[in-house]
Amino acid sequence: MRPACRKCGGPLRDGMTPKGHRLRWCPACHSKARKIWKSAHPGAERAHRLVARAIQTGVLARQPCAVCGDPHSEFHHDAGYTDALRGVFLCRTHHRQAHRKGRG
């Protein structure tokens, strides 16, 4: 049985996302949610775009997780989004933990 989208119940594409995460939403629902998030968080969207461009051009080198050394890392803006290239690379687990700590 093929998994269904958690939002609309439609079919999901086969496989995983480019980063290896399980798919939860169909492409249409994902696109819609992404557009809503972008309009609600313009500073974060700008910072994410600048980091991606800096990595692509070689201005910023992707590093392993600063906590555990996992080579599959994400950039964490630990001081907010105003200074887009200021932060640390963390694996997905430690990145989520950092955001949970920031809420409390």
Phi and psi restraints in degrees (range 20) as a CNS / XPLOR table:
assign (resid 1 and name C) (resid 2 and name N)
       (resid 2 and name CA) (resid 2 and name C) 1.0 -82.1 20.0 2
assign (resid 2 and name N) (resid 2 and name CA)
       (resid 2 and name C) (resid 3 and name N) 1.0 136.5 20.0 2
assign (resid 2 and name C) (resid 3 and name N)
       (resid 3 and name CA) (resid 3 and name C) 1.0 -66.3 20.0 2
assign (resid 3 and name N) (resid 3 and name CA)
       (resid 3 and name C) (resid 4 and name N) 1.0 154.0 20.0 2
assign (resid 3 and name C) (resid 4 and name N)
       (resid 4 and name CA) (resid 4 and name C) 1.0 -110.9 20.0 2
assign (resid 4 and name N) (resid 4 and name CA)
       (resid 4 and name C) (resid 5 and name N) 1.0 156.1 20.0 2
assign (resid 4 and name C) (resid 5 and name N)
       (resid 5 and name CA) (resid 5 and name C) 1.0 -61.8 20.0 2
assign (resid 5 and name N) (resid 5 and name CA)
       (resid 5 and name C) (resid 6 and name N) 1.0 136.3 20.0 2
assign (resid 5 and name C) (resid 6 and name N)
       (resid 6 and name CA) (resid 6 and name C) 1.0 -72.8 20.0 2
assign (resid 6 and name N) (resid 6 and name CA)
       (resid 6 and name C) (resid 7 and name N) 1.0 -17.3 20.0 2
assign (resid 6 and name C) (resid 7 and name N)
       (resid 7 and name CA) (resid 7 and name C) 1.0 -93.8 20.0 2
assign (resid 7 and name N) (resid 7 and name CA)
       (resid 7 and name C) (resid 8 and name N) 1.0 -50.8 20.0 2
assign (resid 7 and name C) (resid 8 and name N)
       (resid 8 and name CA) (resid 8 and name C) 1.0 -111.9 20.0 2
assign (resid 8 and name N) (resid 8 and name CA)
       (resid 8 and name C) (resid 9 and name N) 1.0 -11.7 20.0 2
assign (resid 8 and name C) (resid 9 and name N)
       (resid 9 and name CA) (resid 9 and name C) 1.0 83.8 20.0 2
assign (resid 9 and name N) (resid 9 and name CA)
       (resid 9 and name C) (resid 10 and name N) 1.0 0.4 20.0 2
assign (resid 9 and name C) (resid 10 and name N)
       (resid 10 and name CA) (resid 10 and name C) 1.0 -72.2 20.0 2
assign (resid 10 and name N) (resid 10 and name CA)
       (resid 10 and name C) (resid 11 and name N) 1.0 170.9 20.0 2
assign (resid 10 and name C) (resid 11 and name N)
       (resid 11 and name CA) (resid 11 and name C) 1.0 -72.7 20.0 2
assign (resid 11 and name N) (resid 11 and name CA)
       (resid 11 and name C) (resid 12 and name N) 1.0 146.7 20.0 2
assign (resid 11 and name C) (resid 12 and name N)
       (resid 12 and name CA) (resid 12 and name C) 1.0 -96.1 20.0 2
assign (resid 12 and name N) (resid 12 and name CA)
       (resid 12 and name C) (resid 13 and name N) 1.0 156.0 20.0 2
assign (resid 12 and name C) (resid 13 and name N)
       (resid 13 and name CA) (resid 13 and name C) 1.0 -68.1 20.0 2
assign (resid 13 and name N) (resid 13 and name CA)
       (resid 13 and name C) (resid 14 and name N) 1.0 157.3 20.0 2
assign (resid 13 and name C) (resid 14 and name N)
       (resid 14 and name CA) (resid 14 and name C) 1.0 -71.6 20.0 2
assign (resid 14 and name N) (resid 14 and name CA)
       (resid 14 and name C) (resid 15 and name N) 1.0 147.4 20.0 2
assign (resid 14 and name C) (resid 15 and name N)
       (resid 15 and name CA) (resid 15 and name C) 1.0 94.0 20.0 2
assign (resid 15 and name N) (resid 15 and name CA)
       (resid 15 and name C) (resid 16 and name N) 1.0 -151.4 20.0 2
assign (resid 15 and name C) (resid 16 and name N)
       (resid 16 and name CA) (resid 16 and name C) 1.0 -126.2 20.0 2
assign (resid 16 and name N) (resid 16 and name CA)
       (resid 16 and name C) (resid 17 and name N) 1.0 172.2 20.0 2
assign (resid 16 and name C) (resid 17 and name N)
       (resid 17 and name CA) (resid 17 and name C) 1.0 -72.0 20.0 2
assign (resid 17 and name N) (resid 17 and name CA)
       (resid 17 and name C) (resid 18 and name N) 1.0 167.4 20.0 2
assign (resid 17 and name C) (resid 18 and name N)
       (resid 18 and name CA) (resid 18 and name C) 1.0 -56.9 20.0 2
assign (resid 18 and name N) (resid 18 and name CA)
       (resid 18 and name C) (resid 19 and name N) 1.0 -27.3 20.0 2
assign (resid 18 and name C) (resid 19 and name N)
       (resid 19 and name CA) (resid 19 and name C) 1.0 -89.7 20.0 2
assign (resid 19 and name N) (resid 19 and name CA)
       (resid 19 and name C) (resid 20 and name N) 1.0 2.9 20.0 2
assign (resid 19 and name C) (resid 20 and name N)
       (resid 20 and name CA) (resid 20 and name C) 1.0 88.5 20.0 2
assign (resid 20 and name N) (resid 20 and name CA)
       (resid 20 and name C) (resid 21 and name N) 1.0 16.9 20.0 2
assign (resid 20 and name C) (resid 21 and name N)
       (resid 21 and name CA) (resid 21 and name C) 1.0 -92.7 20.0 2
assign (resid 21 and name N) (resid 21 and name CA)
       (resid 21 and name C) (resid 22 and name N) 1.0 150.8 20.0 2
assign (resid 21 and name C) (resid 22 and name N)
       (resid 22 and name CA) (resid 22 and name C) 1.0 -67.0 20.0 2
assign (resid 22 and name N) (resid 22 and name CA)
       (resid 22 and name C) (resid 23 and name N) 1.0 142.6 20.0 2
assign (resid 22 and name C) (resid 23 and name N)
       (resid 23 and name CA) (resid 23 and name C) 1.0 -77.7 20.0 2
assign (resid 23 and name N) (resid 23 and name CA)
       (resid 23 and name C) (resid 24 and name N) 1.0 137.6 20.0 2
assign (resid 23 and name C) (resid 24 and name N)
       (resid 24 and name CA) (resid 24 and name C) 1.0 -120.8 20.0 2
assign (resid 24 and name N) (resid 24 and name CA)
       (resid 24 and name C) (resid 25 and name N) 1.0 -25.7 20.0 2
assign (resid 24 and name C) (resid 25 and name N)
       (resid 25 and name CA) (resid 25 and name C) 1.0 -122.9 20.0 2
assign (resid 25 and name N) (resid 25 and name CA)
       (resid 25 and name C) (resid 26 and name N) 1.0 152.0 20.0 2
assign (resid 25 and name C) (resid 26 and name N)
       (resid 26 and name CA) (resid 26 and name C) 1.0 -71.7 20.0 2
assign (resid 26 and name N) (resid 26 and name CA)
       (resid 26 and name C) (resid 27 and name N) 1.0 163.1 20.0 2
assign (resid 26 and name C) (resid 27 and name N)
       (resid 27 and name CA) (resid 27 and name C) 1.0 -56.4 20.0 2
assign (resid 27 and name N) (resid 27 and name CA)
       (resid 27 and name C) (resid 28 and name N) 1.0 -38.3 20.0 2
assign (resid 27 and name C) (resid 28 and name N)
       (resid 28 and name CA) (resid 28 and name C) 1.0 -65.9 20.0 2
assign (resid 28 and name N) (resid 28 and name CA)
       (resid 28 and name C) (resid 29 and name N) 1.0 -45.6 20.0 2
assign (resid 28 and name C) (resid 29 and name N)
       (resid 29 and name CA) (resid 29 and name C) 1.0 -66.3 20.0 2
assign (resid 29 and name N) (resid 29 and name CA)
       (resid 29 and name C) (resid 30 and name N) 1.0 -38.8 20.0 2
assign (resid 29 and name C) (resid 30 and name N)
       (resid 30 and name CA) (resid 30 and name C) 1.0 -64.1 20.0 2
assign (resid 30 and name N) (resid 30 and name CA)
       (resid 30 and name C) (resid 31 and name N) 1.0 -44.2 20.0 2
assign (resid 30 and name C) (resid 31 and name N)
       (resid 31 and name CA) (resid 31 and name C) 1.0 -61.7 20.0 2
assign (resid 31 and name N) (resid 31 and name CA)
       (resid 31 and name C) (resid 32 and name N) 1.0 -44.8 20.0 2
assign (resid 31 and name C) (resid 32 and name N)
       (resid 32 and name CA) (resid 32 and name C) 1.0 -62.6 20.0 2
assign (resid 32 and name N) (resid 32 and name CA)
       (resid 32 and name C) (resid 33 and name N) 1.0 -46.0 20.0 2
assign (resid 32 and name C) (resid 33 and name N)
       (resid 33 and name CA) (resid 33 and name C) 1.0 -63.9 20.0 2
assign (resid 33 and name N) (resid 33 and name CA)
       (resid 33 and name C) (resid 34 and name N) 1.0 -38.7 20.0 2
assign (resid 33 and name C) (resid 34 and name N)
       (resid 34 and name CA) (resid 34 and name C) 1.0 -63.6 20.0 2
assign (resid 34 and name N) (resid 34 and name CA)
       (resid 34 and name C) (resid 35 and name N) 1.0 -41.9 20.0 2
assign (resid 34 and name C) (resid 35 and name N)
       (resid 35 and name CA) (resid 35 and name C) 1.0 -63.6 20.0 2
assign (resid 35 and name N) (resid 35 and name CA)
       (resid 35 and name C) (resid 36 and name N) 1.0 -41.4 20.0 2
assign (resid 35 and name C) (resid 36 and name N)
       (resid 36 and name CA) (resid 36 and name C) 1.0 -64.0 20.0 2
assign (resid 36 and name N) (resid 36 and name CA)
       (resid 36 and name C) (resid 37 and name N) 1.0 -44.2 20.0 2
assign (resid 36 and name C) (resid 37 and name N)
       (resid 37 and name CA) (resid 37 and name C) 1.0 -62.7 20.0 2
assign (resid 37 and name N) (resid 37 and name CA)
       (resid 37 and name C) (resid 38 and name N) 1.0 -43.0 20.0 2
assign (resid 37 and name C) (resid 38 and name N)
       (resid 38 and name CA) (resid 38 and name C) 1.0 -60.0 20.0 2
assign (resid 38 and name N) (resid 38 and name CA)
       (resid 38 and name C) (resid 39 and name N) 1.0 -43.2 20.0 2
assign (resid 38 and name C) (resid 39 and name N)
       (resid 39 and name CA) (resid 39 and name C) 1.0 -71.2 20.0 2
assign (resid 39 and name N) (resid 39 and name CA)
       (resid 39 and name C) (resid 40 and name N) 1.0 -28.7 20.0 2
assign (resid 39 and name C) (resid 40 and name N)
       (resid 40 and name CA) (resid 40 and name C) 1.0 -82.0 20.0 2
assign (resid 40 and name N) (resid 40 and name CA)
       (resid 40 and name C) (resid 41 and name N) 1.0 -21.7 20.0 2
assign (resid 40 and name C) (resid 41 and name N)
       (resid 41 and name CA) (resid 41 and name C) 1.0 -131.9 20.0 2
assign (resid 41 and name N) (resid 41 and name CA)
       (resid 41 and name C) (resid 42 and name N) 1.0 65.6 20.0 2
assign (resid 41 and name C) (resid 42 and name N)
       (resid 42 and name CA) (resid 42 and name C) 1.0 -64.2 20.0 2
assign (resid 42 and name N) (resid 42 and name CA)
       (resid 42 and name C) (resid 43 and name N) 1.0 -34.7 20.0 2
assign (resid 42 and name C) (resid 43 and name N)
       (resid 43 and name CA) (resid 43 and name C) 1.0 -67.1 20.0 2
assign (resid 43 and name N) (resid 43 and name CA)
       (resid 43 and name C) (resid 44 and name N) 1.0 -42.2 20.0 2
assign (resid 43 and name C) (resid 44 and name N)
       (resid 44 and name CA) (resid 44 and name C) 1.0 -67.3 20.0 2
assign (resid 44 and name N) (resid 44 and name CA)
       (resid 44 and name C) (resid 45 and name N) 1.0 -41.5 20.0 2
assign (resid 44 and name C) (resid 45 and name N)
       (resid 45 and name CA) (resid 45 and name C) 1.0 -61.2 20.0 2
assign (resid 45 and name N) (resid 45 and name CA)
       (resid 45 and name C) (resid 46 and name N) 1.0 -43.1 20.0 2
assign (resid 45 and name C) (resid 46 and name N)
       (resid 46 and name CA) (resid 46 and name C) 1.0 -62.3 20.0 2
assign (resid 46 and name N) (resid 46 and name CA)
       (resid 46 and name C) (resid 47 and name N) 1.0 -45.1 20.0 2
assign (resid 46 and name C) (resid 47 and name N)
       (resid 47 and name CA) (resid 47 and name C) 1.0 -63.4 20.0 2
assign (resid 47 and name N) (resid 47 and name CA)
       (resid 47 and name C) (resid 48 and name N) 1.0 -43.1 20.0 2
assign (resid 47 and name C) (resid 48 and name N)
       (resid 48 and name CA) (resid 48 and name C) 1.0 -62.9 20.0 2
assign (resid 48 and name N) (resid 48 and name CA)
       (resid 48 and name C) (resid 49 and name N) 1.0 -41.1 20.0 2
assign (resid 48 and name C) (resid 49 and name N)
       (resid 49 and name CA) (resid 49 and name C) 1.0 -63.7 20.0 2
assign (resid 49 and name N) (resid 49 and name CA)
       (resid 49 and name C) (resid 50 and name N) 1.0 -43.3 20.0 2
assign (resid 49 and name C) (resid 50 and name N)
       (resid 50 and name CA) (resid 50 and name C) 1.0 -65.7 20.0 2
assign (resid 50 and name N) (resid 50 and name CA)
       (resid 50 and name C) (resid 51 and name N) 1.0 -39.4 20.0 2
assign (resid 50 and name C) (resid 51 and name N)
       (resid 51 and name CA) (resid 51 and name C) 1.0 -65.8 20.0 2
assign (resid 51 and name N) (resid 51 and name CA)
       (resid 51 and name C) (resid 52 and name N) 1.0 -44.2 20.0 2
assign (resid 51 and name C) (resid 52 and name N)
       (resid 52 and name CA) (resid 52 and name C) 1.0 -60.3 20.0 2
assign (resid 52 and name N) (resid 52 and name CA)
       (resid 52 and name C) (resid 53 and name N) 1.0 -42.9 20.0 2
assign (resid 52 and name C) (resid 53 and name N)
       (resid 53 and name CA) (resid 53 and name C) 1.0 -66.5 20.0 2
assign (resid 53 and name N) (resid 53 and name CA)
       (resid 53 and name C) (resid 54 and name N) 1.0 -39.4 20.0 2
assign (resid 53 and name C) (resid 54 and name N)
       (resid 54 and name CA) (resid 54 and name C) 1.0 -64.8 20.0 2
assign (resid 54 and name N) (resid 54 and name CA)
       (resid 54 and name C) (resid 55 and name N) 1.0 -37.9 20.0 2
assign (resid 54 and name C) (resid 55 and name N)
       (resid 55 and name CA) (resid 55 and name C) 1.0 -68.5 20.0 2
assign (resid 55 and name N) (resid 55 and name CA)
       (resid 55 and name C) (resid 56 and name N) 1.0 -43.1 20.0 2
assign (resid 55 and name C) (resid 56 and name N)
       (resid 56 and name CA) (resid 56 and name C) 1.0 -63.1 20.0 2
assign (resid 56 and name N) (resid 56 and name CA)
       (resid 56 and name C) (resid 57 and name N) 1.0 -38.6 20.0 2
assign (resid 56 and name C) (resid 57 and name N)
       (resid 57 and name CA) (resid 57 and name C) 1.0 -87.1 20.0 2
assign (resid 57 and name N) (resid 57 and name CA)
       (resid 57 and name C) (resid 58 and name N) 1.0 -7.4 20.0 2
assign (resid 57 and name C) (resid 58 and name N)
       (resid 58 and name CA) (resid 58 and name C) 1.0 89.7 20.0 2
assign (resid 58 and name N) (resid 58 and name CA)
       (resid 58 and name C) (resid 59 and name N) 1.0 2.9 20.0 2
assign (resid 58 and name C) (resid 59 and name N)
       (resid 59 and name CA) (resid 59 and name C) 1.0 -67.7 20.0 2
assign (resid 59 and name N) (resid 59 and name CA)
       (resid 59 and name C) (resid 60 and name N) 1.0 -35.6 20.0 2
assign (resid 59 and name C) (resid 60 and name N)
       (resid 60 and name CA) (resid 60 and name C) 1.0 -122.9 20.0 2
assign (resid 60 and name N) (resid 60 and name CA)
       (resid 60 and name C) (resid 61 and name N) 1.0 124.6 20.0 2
assign (resid 60 and name C) (resid 61 and name N)
       (resid 61 and name CA) (resid 61 and name C) 1.0 -94.0 20.0 2
assign (resid 61 and name N) (resid 61 and name CA)
       (resid 61 and name C) (resid 62 and name N) 1.0 130.9 20.0 2
assign (resid 61 and name C) (resid 62 and name N)
       (resid 62 and name CA) (resid 62 and name C) 1.0 -64.0 20.0 2
assign (resid 62 and name N) (resid 62 and name CA)
       (resid 62 and name C) (resid 63 and name N) 1.0 132.3 20.0 2
assign (resid 62 and name C) (resid 63 and name N)
       (resid 63 and name CA) (resid 63 and name C) 1.0 -115.5 20.0 2
assign (resid 63 and name N) (resid 63 and name CA)
       (resid 63 and name C) (resid 64 and name N) 1.0 159.3 20.0 2
assign (resid 63 and name C) (resid 64 and name N)
       (resid 64 and name CA) (resid 64 and name C) 1.0 -70.0 20.0 2
assign (resid 64 and name N) (resid 64 and name CA)
       (resid 64 and name C) (resid 65 and name N) 1.0 167.2 20.0 2
assign (resid 64 and name C) (resid 65 and name N)
       (resid 65 and name CA) (resid 65 and name C) 1.0 -54.9 20.0 2
assign (resid 65 and name N) (resid 65 and name CA)
       (resid 65 and name C) (resid 66 and name N) 1.0 131.9 20.0 2
assign (resid 65 and name C) (resid 66 and name N)
       (resid 66 and name CA) (resid 66 and name C) 1.0 -69.1 20.0 2
assign (resid 66 and name N) (resid 66 and name CA)
       (resid 66 and name C) (resid 67 and name N) 1.0 -17.2 20.0 2
assign (resid 66 and name C) (resid 67 and name N)
       (resid 67 and name CA) (resid 67 and name C) 1.0 -95.5 20.0 2
assign (resid 67 and name N) (resid 67 and name CA)
       (resid 67 and name C) (resid 68 and name N) 1.0 -51.8 20.0 2
assign (resid 67 and name C) (resid 68 and name N)
       (resid 68 and name CA) (resid 68 and name C) 1.0 -114.7 20.0 2
assign (resid 68 and name N) (resid 68 and name CA)
       (resid 68 and name C) (resid 69 and name N) 1.0 -8.2 20.0 2
assign (resid 68 and name C) (resid 69 and name N)
       (resid 69 and name CA) (resid 69 and name C) 1.0 83.8 20.0 2
assign (resid 69 and name N) (resid 69 and name CA)
       (resid 69 and name C) (resid 70 and name N) 1.0 7.0 20.0 2
assign (resid 69 and name C) (resid 70 and name N)
       (resid 70 and name CA) (resid 70 and name C) 1.0 -61.1 20.0 2
assign (resid 70 and name N) (resid 70 and name CA)
       (resid 70 and name C) (resid 71 and name N) 1.0 127.1 20.0 2
assign (resid 70 and name C) (resid 71 and name N)
       (resid 71 and name CA) (resid 71 and name C) 1.0 -69.5 20.0 2
assign (resid 71 and name N) (resid 71 and name CA)
       (resid 71 and name C) (resid 72 and name N) 1.0 -18.6 20.0 2
assign (resid 71 and name C) (resid 72 and name N)
       (resid 72 and name CA) (resid 72 and name C) 1.0 -88.9 20.0 2
assign (resid 72 and name N) (resid 72 and name CA)
       (resid 72 and name C) (resid 73 and name N) 1.0 94.4 20.0 2
assign (resid 72 and name C) (resid 73 and name N)
       (resid 73 and name CA) (resid 73 and name C) 1.0 -123.9 20.0 2
assign (resid 73 and name N) (resid 73 and name CA)
       (resid 73 and name C) (resid 74 and name N) 1.0 162.0 20.0 2
assign (resid 73 and name C) (resid 74 and name N)
       (resid 74 and name CA) (resid 74 and name C) 1.0 -124.3 20.0 2
assign (resid 74 and name N) (resid 74 and name CA)
       (resid 74 and name C) (resid 75 and name N) 1.0 152.7 20.0 2
assign (resid 74 and name C) (resid 75 and name N)
       (resid 75 and name CA) (resid 75 and name C) 1.0 -84.8 20.0 2
assign (resid 75 and name N) (resid 75 and name CA)
       (resid 75 and name C) (resid 76 and name N) 1.0 129.3 20.0 2
assign (resid 75 and name C) (resid 76 and name N)
       (resid 76 and name CA) (resid 76 and name C) 1.0 -111.4 20.0 2
assign (resid 76 and name N) (resid 76 and name CA)
       (resid 76 and name C) (resid 77 and name N) 1.0 123.2 20.0 2
assign (resid 76 and name C) (resid 77 and name N)
       (resid 77 and name CA) (resid 77 and name C) 1.0 -85.1 20.0 2
assign (resid 77 and name N) (resid 77 and name CA)
       (resid 77 and name C) (resid 78 and name N) 1.0 90.9 20.0 2
assign (resid 77 and name C) (resid 78 and name N)
       (resid 78 and name CA) (resid 78 and name C) 1.0 -75.6 20.0 2
assign (resid 78 and name N) (resid 78 and name CA)
       (resid 78 and name C) (resid 79 and name N) 1.0 -16.1 20.0 2
assign (resid 78 and name C) (resid 79 and name N)
       (resid 79 and name CA) (resid 79 and name C) 1.0 -114.2 20.0 2
assign (resid 79 and name N) (resid 79 and name CA)
       (resid 79 and name C) (resid 80 and name N) 1.0 24.0 20.0 2
assign (resid 79 and name C) (resid 80 and name N)
       (resid 80 and name CA) (resid 80 and name C) 1.0 91.4 20.0 2
assign (resid 80 and name N) (resid 80 and name CA)
       (resid 80 and name C) (resid 81 and name N) 1.0 -176.5 20.0 2
assign (resid 80 and name C) (resid 81 and name N)
       (resid 81 and name CA) (resid 81 and name C) 1.0 -99.5 20.0 2
assign (resid 81 and name N) (resid 81 and name CA)
       (resid 81 and name C) (resid 82 and name N) 1.0 -1.4 20.0 2
assign (resid 81 and name C) (resid 82 and name N)
       (resid 82 and name CA) (resid 82 and name C) 1.0 -66.7 20.0 2
assign (resid 82 and name N) (resid 82 and name CA)
       (resid 82 and name C) (resid 83 and name N) 1.0 -40.5 20.0 2
assign (resid 82 and name C) (resid 83 and name N)
       (resid 83 and name CA) (resid 83 and name C) 1.0 -103.4 20.0 2
assign (resid 83 and name N) (resid 83 and name CA)
       (resid 83 and name C) (resid 84 and name N) 1.0 91.3 20.0 2
assign (resid 83 and name C) (resid 84 and name N)
       (resid 84 and name CA) (resid 84 and name C) 1.0 -59.5 20.0 2
assign (resid 84 and name N) (resid 84 and name CA)
       (resid 84 and name C) (resid 85 and name N) 1.0 -32.6 20.0 2
assign (resid 84 and name C) (resid 85 and name N)
       (resid 85 and name CA) (resid 85 and name C) 1.0 -97.8 20.0 2
assign (resid 85 and name N) (resid 85 and name CA)
       (resid 85 and name C) (resid 86 and name N) 1.0 11.7 20.0 2
assign (resid 85 and name C) (resid 86 and name N)
       (resid 86 and name CA) (resid 86 and name C) 1.0 -100.4 20.0 2
assign (resid 86 and name N) (resid 86 and name CA)
       (resid 86 and name C) (resid 87 and name N) 1.0 115.5 20.0 2
assign (resid 86 and name C) (resid 87 and name N)
       (resid 87 and name CA) (resid 87 and name C) 1.0 172.3 20.0 2
assign (resid 87 and name N) (resid 87 and name CA)
       (resid 87 and name C) (resid 88 and name N) 1.0 -162.2 20.0 2
assign (resid 87 and name C) (resid 88 and name N)
       (resid 88 and name CA) (resid 88 and name C) 1.0 -142.1 20.0 2
assign (resid 88 and name N) (resid 88 and name CA)
       (resid 88 and name C) (resid 89 and name N) 1.0 150.3 20.0 2
assign (resid 88 and name C) (resid 89 and name N)
       (resid 89 and name CA) (resid 89 and name C) 1.0 -87.0 20.0 2
assign (resid 89 and name N) (resid 89 and name CA)
       (resid 89 and name C) (resid 90 and name N) 1.0 130.7 20.0 2
assign (resid 89 and name C) (resid 90 and name N)
       (resid 90 and name CA) (resid 90 and name C) 1.0 -133.9 20.0 2
assign (resid 90 and name N) (resid 90 and name CA)
       (resid 90 and name C) (resid 91 and name N) 1.0 149.1 20.0 2
assign (resid 90 and name C) (resid 91 and name N)
       (resid 91 and name CA) (resid 91 and name C) 1.0 -68.4 20.0 2
assign (resid 91 and name N) (resid 91 and name CA)
       (resid 91 and name C) (resid 92 and name N) 1.0 167.4 20.0 2
assign (resid 91 and name C) (resid 92 and name N)
       (resid 92 and name CA) (resid 92 and name C) 1.0 -57.4 20.0 2
assign (resid 92 and name N) (resid 92 and name CA)
       (resid 92 and name C) (resid 93 and name N) 1.0 -41.8 20.0 2
assign (resid 92 and name C) (resid 93 and name N)
       (resid 93 and name CA) (resid 93 and name C) 1.0 -62.3 20.0 2
assign (resid 93 and name N) (resid 93 and name CA)
       (resid 93 and name C) (resid 94 and name N) 1.0 -50.1 20.0 2
assign (resid 93 and name C) (resid 94 and name N)
       (resid 94 and name CA) (resid 94 and name C) 1.0 -71.6 20.0 2
assign (resid 94 and name N) (resid 94 and name CA)
       (resid 94 and name C) (resid 95 and name N) 1.0 -29.1 20.0 2
assign (resid 94 and name C) (resid 95 and name N)
       (resid 95 and name CA) (resid 95 and name C) 1.0 -64.5 20.0 2
assign (resid 95 and name N) (resid 95 and name CA)
       (resid 95 and name C) (resid 96 and name N) 1.0 -45.8 20.0 2
assign (resid 95 and name C) (resid 96 and name N)
       (resid 96 and name CA) (resid 96 and name C) 1.0 -63.4 20.0 2
assign (resid 96 and name N) (resid 96 and name CA)
       (resid 96 and name C) (resid 97 and name N) 1.0 -40.4 20.0 2
assign (resid 96 and name C) (resid 97 and name N)
       (resid 97 and name CA) (resid 97 and name C) 1.0 -61.7 20.0 2
assign (resid 97 and name N) (resid 97 and name CA)
       (resid 97 and name C) (resid 98 and name N) 1.0 -40.7 20.0 2
assign (resid 97 and name C) (resid 98 and name N)
       (resid 98 and name CA) (resid 98 and name C) 1.0 -62.2 20.0 2
assign (resid 98 and name N) (resid 98 and name CA)
       (resid 98 and name C) (resid 99 and name N) 1.0 -39.3 20.0 2
assign (resid 98 and name C) (resid 99 and name N)
       (resid 99 and name CA) (resid 99 and name C) 1.0 -71.0 20.0 2
assign (resid 99 and name N) (resid 99 and name CA)
       (resid 99 and name C) (resid 100 and name N) 1.0 -36.1 20.0 2
assign (resid 99 and name C) (resid 100 and name N)
       (resid 100 and name CA) (resid 100 and name C) 1.0 -65.1 20.0 2
assign (resid 100 and name N) (resid 100 and name CA)
       (resid 100 and name C) (resid 101 and name N) 1.0 -41.1 20.0 2
assign (resid 100 and name C) (resid 101 and name N)
       (resid 101 and name CA) (resid 101 and name C) 1.0 -63.7 20.0 2
assign (resid 101 and name N) (resid 101 and name CA)
       (resid 101 and name C) (resid 102 and name N) 1.0 -37.2 20.0 2
assign (resid 101 and name C) (resid 102 and name N)
       (resid 102 and name CA) (resid 102 and name C) 1.0 -65.2 20.0 2
assign (resid 102 and name N) (resid 102 and name CA)
       (resid 102 and name C) (resid 103 and name N) 1.0 -24.2 20.0 2
assign (resid 102 and name C) (resid 103 and name N)
       (resid 103 and name CA) (resid 103 and name C) 1.0 -77.4 20.0 2
assign (resid 103 and name N) (resid 103 and name CA)
       (resid 103 and name C) (resid 104 and name N) 1.0 -28.4 20.0 2
